[in-house]
Amino acid sequence: MAAPATGSRAPVPTLALMGLLGLTAGIPLSLCTGTQQAWLESRGVDIRLIGLFSLTGLPYTLKVLWSPLLDRYAPPAGGRRTGWAGVALLGFAACTALLAWTDPRAGLGPAAALSTLAFFCGASADICLDAWRTETLPFRWQGPGTSLHITGYRLGMLFAQALALRLSDVADWPWVFLATAAFVLPGALGAFTAREAAAPPGPASLRDAVLGPLAALAARRGAGETLAFMLLYKLGDNLAMLLFMPFLMQLGFTRTEIGQATRDMGLLAMVVGGVLGAWLTHRLALRTCLLLFGVGQAAAILLSYLLALSGRNLPLMWAATLVENTVFAMGSVAFLAALAALCDRGAAATQFAIFTSLSALARVFLPAPAGFLVKALGWPGYFLACALLALPGALLPLRMRRWELPRLADP
């Protein structure tokens, strides 16, 4: 079992376990953002309904509503953070296995209900693992810890998505969902073995669990700007990635070609981007990194715009995958390090859930009409709009010196 971090030093086993649990936690989101889109597209579901189906990912936005329960109550097994993470991942595996027996051609109701429940479990695991990482690592280790978690998370997403696409070419979709559920199980069981660092005791009542973190955030200097930053920083690239799978399929790329690009180039790009993002976040000021990576995210979307103009162009598709995944990983490292700096110890589950829920609005509420936007603007206009929407959030860190960052002075 990994020992918790002590003092200003984070032991290698703890960091490694963060990466491995991140790998498992990324699998649920891959089902939400890519695999289901390919499944629905291959079953002949209209692009407008595919866009609306993204509302099944609503738990990733609304997870703040039940995060105080995870702060207040102890799980049936394991630590307060990692025990609930293990329970949530087991729940996701069960829902995904049941999803294998649904058919969207007979109606989207059962699939939507099971998907929503599966993403509720995936979002719950994210709440607990984010709080575990934030409370276990001192701030000086948040960059490397975040990098390992995000790299693992994105590797899990890309691996699961690439595997699903390749498997769907040779087997029916029920086997894809069963394989997805199976890959979650080892990480779910591993979560129960993780140890947690000493942290303030949980809230004495549910009222304290709900109101305490909110009151602390409301009283903070620069609260309005920091909340806007959380909402807008990942808006453009999340919106661009929402329909990226149907976009490539409509351009004529096969599922195998898409899987090869995401598996080979995408995985390499995420590892390089995560390492580079951690190194730069350690070497440069957090504000500088957020600015550089935010503008880079907006620029990377323009490659999808060029691909939409050129049509089926395999080298350009690979280049877009390489650049987008590299910059996305770098931006995610700095973004989550900023969220950790904004958290108070003992309230990390609720506060981090508030922060990431605001960011997830870009992936759930706003993209719901994305299919209609594609119909109105075409793919080139859609990606150009995404690049423009990325700029406000990229520039907000210019105001960062006015914000109150409670953990920035941690050892």
N, C-alpha and C positions, 0 to 999 in steps of 0.2 A: 504493500500500500504506500502511496506517495505521502511523504510528510509535508505538512504545511510549511509555508514560508515563515521564517523568523527574522526579525530585525529588518535590515535592508537587503537581505540576501534571499534569492529565490532558488531553491534546490532544483537541480535538473530533473529529478523524477516528477516533481509537481508540474513543471513546465511541459514535460513530455505528455503527462496525463491530460493536461489542458488541450494539447494538440489532438490527441486521440479522441477525447470526448467531443471536441469541435468537429472532427471528421464524422462522427455518428450524428451529431445534431444537425449537420448540413443536409442530411438525406431527406428529412421531411420537407424542407423548403424547395429542394429540387423537384419533388412531386408537384408542389404548388406552382412553380414558375416555368417548368419546362415539360416534364413528362406528361402531365395531364393535357397540356396543349397539343402535344403530338398525338396523344390518344384520341382526343376529340376531333382533331383535324383528320386523322386517318379513318375515323368513323363517319365523316361527312357532315359534321356539325358546322353550322354557319359561323363565320368569323365574328359576327356581332354577338352570338351566344357564347363563343369562346371568351370574348372580352368580358361579358357579364359574369361568366363562370368564375372569373378571378375574385368575385366577392366571397367565394368559399374561403379565401385567405384572410377574411376579416378578423379571425382571432389574433393574428399577428399585429393588428392595429389596436384591438380592444383588450389585449392581455393585461393592461393596467387595471382593469376592473376586478380581476381576481388575484393579482399579485400580492395585495395585502394579506390574503388568506395564507399564501406561502410564507410570508414573513411571520405570521401569527402562530400557525399550527405546525406541529412536528409531523414528519411523514411516518408511515408504518415501519420503515426500515431505513438505515443509513443516516447520514447527517441531515441537518435542516435544509441545506441547499442541494447536495448531491443525491440524497435519498429521494426527494421529490423529482429530481431529474430522471432517475432510474424508473420511477413509477410512470412518468409521462412518456418516456420512450417506449416502454412496454405497451402502453395504451395506443401509441401511434402504430406499432407493429400489428396489433390486433385489428385496428380499423382498416389498415391498408390491406391486410389479408382478406377481410370481408369485401373490400372494394373490388377485388378480383372477380366477384360473382355478379357485378352490375353491368348493364349494357346501356350506354347513353342513347342508342337508337330507339330503345323502348321508352325513353323518358329520362330526363336529367335529375329528377327528384331524389331517388335513392343515392345516386352517385354524389350529388351535391351535399346531402345530409352526412354521408360517411366522410366525405372530404373535409367538411367543416369540422367534424369531430376529430379527425386525424390532425388537422392543423391546430386545433385547440391543444392537443397533446404536444405537438411540436413547439408551439409558442410557449407552453408551460415549461418545457425543457430549456428553452432559451432564457426564460426569466431566471431560472435557478442557476444555470451555468454562468450567466453574466454576473449574477450576484456573487457566486463562488469565486470567480476570477477577480472581481473588484475588491472583495474583502480579504482574499488570501494574499494578494500581491501588494507590496508598497508601491507608491506611484512611480518610482524610478524603474520598476520592472513592468509597468503596464504596457510599454511599447513592445518588448519581446513577448510577453504573455499574450497580448492582443494579437500580435503577428502570428504566433503559433495557433491560437484559437481560430482566427479568421482564415489562415491558410488551410488548416484542417477542415474548417467549415466549408470553404469553397471547394477544396478537393473532394469532400464528401458529396457536395452538390454536383460537381462536374462528373465525378466517377459514377454516381448513381444515374445521372442523366445519360451519359455516354453508354453505360451498360444497358439501360432501358432501351435506348434507340437501337443498339446492336441486337439485343435480344428480341426486340419486336420485329426485326427483319426475318428471324428464323423461327419464332414461336409466337403463339397467340398472346394477347395482352394480359389475360389472367396470370400467366407465368411471370410476366414482368412485375406485377404487383406483389406476388408471393415472394419473388427474389428480393424486392425492395424491403419487404417486412423482415426477411431473414437477415439481411445485412445490418439491421438496426439492433438485433438481439445482443450480440457480444458487447457493444458499447453500453447498452442499457444495464446489463448485469455488471459491467465494470464500474459504472457510476456508484453502485452501492459500496464499493471497496475504497472509495476516495475519502481521505481525511480532510478536515476543514481547519482553518486557522482560528485561533481564539478571536471572537468578535463580541460586541455588546449583545446582551441577551435580547431575545425577541420582544416585541411589544407586549405590554401587560394585558391589553384588551384589543379587540378588533377595531374599536373606535380609534385607539392610538395608532394602530397599524395603518389606518386609512388617512387620518387627518394630520398626523405628525409629519410625514414626508412632504405632504402638500403644503403645509404651513411653512416648513423650512424653505421650500422652493419659492413660494410667493413672496417671502420676505427678503429674498436674495437680490443683491445689486445686479442690474442688467437682466432680470428674469425674462422680460418680454423679448429681448433680442436673442437670448440663448434658446428660448423656445422656438423662435422663428428659424434659427440656425438648424435645430434638430429636424424641423419640418422640411426645410428647403435644400439642405446640403446634398442629399442623395436623390432629390426629386427627378432630375433630368435623366441620370443613368438608369434608375429603377424603371422609369417610364419607357425608356428606350429598350430595355431588356424584356419588358413584359410580353411583347408579341414577337420577340426575335425568332423564336422557333417556327411559328407559322410563316413569318416573313421569308426565312430561308427555304422552307418547303415550297412556298409559292413561287420562289425564283427558280425552282427546278432542282435544287440539291436533294440528293437521296438522304434518307435517315442514316445510312452508313457513313456518307461523307460528312454529315454534320457531327455524328458521333466521333469520327476520327479527329476532326478539328478540335472539338471540345476536350477530347481525351488527351491527345498528344500536345497540341499547341496550347490549349487552354490550361491544362494542368501545369505545364512548365511555366506559363506566364503567371499563374497564381502563386507558385512557389517563389519565383523571382520577384514579383511585385510585393509579396509579403515580407521577404527578407530585406528588400531595398527600402520598403516603407518603414520597417522597424529600425533600420540603421539610420535613415534620415531623421526619423522622429527622435532618435537618441542624440543625434549630432546637432540638429537645428532646433530652433524654437518651435513649439507646437503650432503657434499661429502661422509661422512661415510655411510649415508643411501643409496645413489645411488650405492655405491660399494656392500653393503650387499644385497640390493634388486635385483641388476643386476645379481649377481652370483646365487641368489635364483631362479630367473626366468629361467636361463639356467638349473639348477638342476631339476626344476619342469617338464621340457619337457621330462626328462628321464622316468617319470611315463607313459607317452604316449608310449614311446619306449617299456617299459615292457609290457604294455597292448597289443601292436601290436604283441609281441612275444607270449603272453599267449593265445590270442584269446578272445572269449566271456567270460569275467570274471566280473561279476556285482560288487563285492566288490572293485576290482581294479579300475573299471571305476569310482565308487563313490570317491575313494581315489584320483584319478587323478584330478577329478573335484574340490574336496575340496582344494588340495594343489595348483593347478594351479590358481584358482580364488583368493585365499588368497594372494599369492605372486604377482600375476598380479596387484591386487588392491594396495598393498604396493608400488610396483615399479611405478605405475602410479601417485600416490600422490607425491612421490619425484621427478619424472620426470617433472610433470607439475609445481611444485614449482620452479624447476630449470629454466624452460622456463619463468615463471613470473619474476624471478630475472634478466633475460636477456633482458626484455622489457623496453623501454623508455616510460614514460607517454606521452599520446597524439598520440602515434604511435602503440598502442598495437594491434589493429586489423590487420594491415599489418605485423608487426613483429611476432606476435604469429602465424599468418597464415603461414608465411615462416617456422617457426620452426616446426609446426605440419605437414605441407606439406612434409617436409623432412622426418619426422618420418613415414608418411603414405606411402612413397615409398616402405617400407617393406611390406605393405599390398596390394599394387596395382600393381606396375611395376614388382617387383621381383617375386611375386607369380604367375604371369600369366602362366609360364610354369610349375607350381607346379604339375599339373596332370600328365605331362610327366615325371617329376622327380619321382613321386610315381610309375609309370609304370616301370621305369628303376631300382629303388632301392628297391621297395617294401615299405610297411609302416614302418617296423623297421628302415631301412636305412634312410628313409625320416626324421623321428623324431630325429634320431641320428645326422643327418646333421643340423637340426634346432638347436639342443643344442650347437653344435660347433659354429654355426654362431652367437649365442647369446653372446659368450665370449668377442669378441673385444669391443663391446659397453659397456659391464659390467665393463671393466677395464679402459676405457677412463677417468672416474672421478678421477683417480690417478693424472691426469694432471690439475685438476680443479683450483688449486691455481694460475695457470698461466693465467686464464681467467679473463676477465673483466665482472663483474656482476653489472649492474647499480643500481639495486634496493635492493641489499643485505644489504645496510646500512639504508634502510627506517625504520622509527619508527614502 
